[in-house]
Amino acid sequence: MDYQEKARRVIQIEIDELARLRDRLDGDFVTAVDLLRAALDQRGKIVVLGVGKSGAIGRKLAATLSSTGAPAANLNCQDALHGDLGLVDAGDAVVALSYSGETRELLDVLPHLKRRPIALIAITGRLGSSLAKAADVALDVNVEREACPLNLAPTSSTTNMLALCDALAMVLLEARGFRKEDFAELHPGGSLGRVLLTRVTDIMRTGEAFVVVNADEPVGGVLEKMTRARAGAVVVVDPEGRLGGIFTQGDFVRAFQRRADVATLPVGDCMTRNPICITSDKLASEVLRLFDDHRIDDLVVLDAERRPVGMVDTQDLSRLQIL
């Protein structure tokens, strides 16, 4: 038995059904997005309900909506009939998922929902079903066949339902002007949150880890200070404390290739003048951009008066899980 070929067949069937879903998107999808957006604009929320496999897709939709700034909640149909209908408020939008559109547990909830001033969006594979007829708008996820070799297990149909839910959430996200910064606020523990919420002052080296030297100090002494601080670079300043340049391990190697007695030279003769800098109020995302654009490992941090106050080392970003 060729397992790989059978797997390709399953995937191809689902691809074909997704292509059919894409090609039949129409104005009803636009209406559904408008209903969801109107509910959120009125400070309402989105309530998602479904049963079985559709319920699993619904829980994912609710989680995706919530994580992209659209308040959403999943409602269990059985629990709804025993008190949890209080979750649904006037002005909310309800998304009901059922491929058949005839799921008994879901249909039992509909009359109670319809007594409230809510918008009802159905996602179903049967536009003539009871669910579709009860909805303000019904979105069609019908498939010609399941990817199951017996054409029984929900496979293509659940893939279509998942993709349509993702499309709803992502189009709604764009329609509401949701930004990367907004996403970061909702995901402070993730890598994107760390990049977009962390400022340079949170990651730069200061104190004993930040070495500042005068331009006339000999390279040998500067190297000792770098070693003690476990730093790959030092900042060189003029007598007024203004930035003169940066001296890195790379600068030392290049100078040594020219002169073996480099340790006796003033560090000002070997430093890199006009180094790439960043101000302390910037975000860590800007640090990443500068490292990538200029292919450097160390970045001098300046205060509002353009005086050196710290250093960012690319190794620090890895340690802080910002890269």
N, C-alpha and C positions, 0 to 999 in steps of 0.2 A: 504493500500500500504506500502510495506516494503522499506522505503527510504534507510536504511543502506545497505540492500542487493543489491539494485540497484546501490548504490555508489561503493560497492565492485566490482560489475560486470564491471563498467566503468574502475576502476583502474586495474582490472585483464586483461581486453582487452588491455589496454595500456602497461602493463607489458609484455604481450605476444608479442606485436608488437616490443617493445624495444629488446626483446630477439632475434627476427628474424633479426632486424637491426644489433645487435652485431655479430651474427653468420655469416652474409654475408659481413662483412668488408673485403676488399681485397686490392690489390696493388694500386688501384685507390686512396684510402685514403692516402696512403704513398705519392703518386704523388702530391696530393693536398697539403699536408703539405710541401713538398719540394718546390712547386711553391710559397707558401706563404713565406716560409723562404728565398727563393732566392730574392723575391721582397724586403723584409726588409733588407737583407744583402747589397743590392744595394741602400739602403737609399730611397727606394720607400715606398709606403703605401698600405693598404688594403682598397678597396672600396666595400661596401656592398649595394646591391639593391634588392628590392622585393616590392610586392604590397599586400595590404590587410593583412591577417593573416601572410603570409610569410614575408611581410614587417615588421611586429611587431617583428617576430623572428630575422630578419636581423638587426633591430635597437639594439636588445639585444646583438647580436653577435658583432657588432661594438663597443658597450660599453664595453663588456668583453675583447675584444682584446686591446682596448685602456688602460683599467685599468690594464692590465698585460704587458704593455710595448711594444705592437705592434701597431704603429700608424695606426688608422683606422677611416673611415668616412662613414656615411650613405648617400646614394644618392637617392633622390626621383626621380622616373622615369619620372613623368610629368615635374618636374623642370629641369631635365637633357636635355630635348628637347628644353628648353627655356633659355639656357645659362649656366646651372650648370655642363655641361660636362667638363667645364674647370677645374673641381676638379680632373679629371683623367689625370695623367701624364704618359709619357713613363716609363716603368719599374714597374708600379703598378700591383697589382693583384686584380682582380675583382671577388667577390663572388656573384652570382646571384641565388636568391631563388624563386622557383615557383613549387608547387606540380604538377600541370598539365604540366608545361613546355611550355604552350601555352598562357600565360598571355599576352594580346595584348600590354599593356603599356610597358612591359618589352621587348618584341620582337622588338618593334619600336626603342628601344635604342641600341640594339645589333649591327646593321650595323655600327653605329657611333663609338661604342667601338672597333669593330674589325679592324677599320682603324688605330688604335693605337697599338704600340708594348706593349701589356699587356698580362698577363696570365688570362684566363677566367675559373673559376671553377663554375660548375652548381651544385646546390643541388635540386633535383627533384624526384618526384615519378614515372616519366615516362622516362625511358632511351631511348625510341625511339622518344622523343619529339623534337621539333625544338630547344629548349634551350639546350638540351643535345647534339644534333648534332653539335651545334655551339661552344660548349665549348672545351677547351683543355682537361678537365677531368670532368666527371659527377659522382656525388655521389648519390646513390640510397636510398631514404627514403620511398619507397613504403610500403603500408600497405594492409593487406587482408581485413580489415574492420575498419571503424571508431568506436569509442566508443559511438557515438551517436546512440540511439535506432532506429533512422530512417536511420542510415548509411549515413548521409548527412553532418552534421556539422563537420568542421575540428577539430578533437580531437586527435585521434591516430597519424594522419599524422603530426600535428603541434608538438606533443610531440616528435616524431621521429626526426623532423627537428631541434628542440631545442637541443635534446640530441646530435645529430651529430655535431651541431655547437659548443656545449660545448666541445665535444671531440677534434674537430679541434683546438680550442683555447688552451686547456690544453696540448695537445701533442706539439703544437707549442711552448708553454711556456717552457716546459721541453727541447725541442730541442735547444732553444736559451739560455738555462742556466739561466733563470730568477729566482731570489732568493727572499726570504722573505724580505730582506733589500730593494730590488728594488721595491717590492710591497708597502712597507712602504713609500718610497719616493713619490709614486704616490697617497698615501692615508694618507697624514699627519694629517687629521682631524679625522681619525678612531682610534679605540683602538689599532689595530696592529701598526699603524704609531706612536702612542704615545709611545708604548713599545719599538719599534725598533729604534726610533730616539731620544728619551729622554735619557740623561746621568744622572749619579748619582748626579753630581753637580747641575742639574736642580731641583732635588727633595729633596735633603738632608736638614736637619735642621741646621741652623747656627745662629750666633748672640745670642740673649737672649733665643732663643728656644733650644739652644745646651748647655747643662750644663757639665762643666768639673770641677772635684774636685780632691783634693789631697787625698792620701790613708789614711792620719792620721785624716781627718775630721770626726767628730762624725756622726753617721747615722741620728740622729735627725735633725741636721742642713742640711744634704744632702736631707732629705725628704722635708724640707721646700723649698729648691731650686727647687726640682722636681715639687712641687706643683705650685710655681710661674711660672715656665716655661711650665706648663701643659705637662710635659714630662713623659714618662713611664720608662725612664732609664737615667742614667748619665754615663759619661766616667770618669774613674779613671786613673790619670797619676802619674808617678814618678817625682822626683824633676827636672829631665831633660826634662820633658814634653812628655816623651814617654809613650805609652799605657801600663797601668798596668792591667786594667780589665774593666768590666762593672758592674754596680749595677742597678738592675731592681726591679720593684715591686715584682716580684716573689722571688728574692733574699731576700727581706725584710721579706716576709711571711715565708720563710723557716727558716730564722734566728730567727724570733720571736717565732716560734714553739720550737726552742731549748732554747732560753733565752728571758725572758720577758723584761730584761733591754737592749735590743738590741740597743735602741736609743743612749745609751752612748758609744757603741763600735765604734772603728775606722771603717770607711766604707771599708778599705782594708781587714779587717777580714771577711767581709760578701760578698764581690764582687765575680763575676765569672771571673776567670783568663783565659787568652787565648781565648777571645771571637771570634766569627765568624766576620770577617771584609771584607771590599771591598775597592778597591782604587777608587778615585774620577773620574778617566777617564773611568770607565766602563759604560755599557749601563744599562738602567732600567730593561731590560730583564734578566740580570744577577742577579739583586736584587731579582726578582721573583723566580728564580731558587734556590737561597740560602735560602729564606724564606720557600719554599716548602721542600727542602732537609733536612733542620735542624729544622724545626718547631719552628722558633723563631719569635718574634714580633719586635725586634730592631736590627739594623745592624750598626756597627761602620764604619765610612768612614775615610780612611787614605790618606795622600798625598804621593807623590813619595818617601819621606823620612820616611814613615811609622809612621807619627805623626797624631794623631786624628784631623780631621778638620770638622767633622759633624756627623750626625746621621740620619738614615732613619728609620721611624716608619711605620709599616704595614698600619696604619690608613691613612697615607699620600697618599698611593697608591690608596686607595678607593676614597679619596677626589679629587685626580688628575685624576681619571678615568683611571688608568693604570692597575688595576687588571682585 
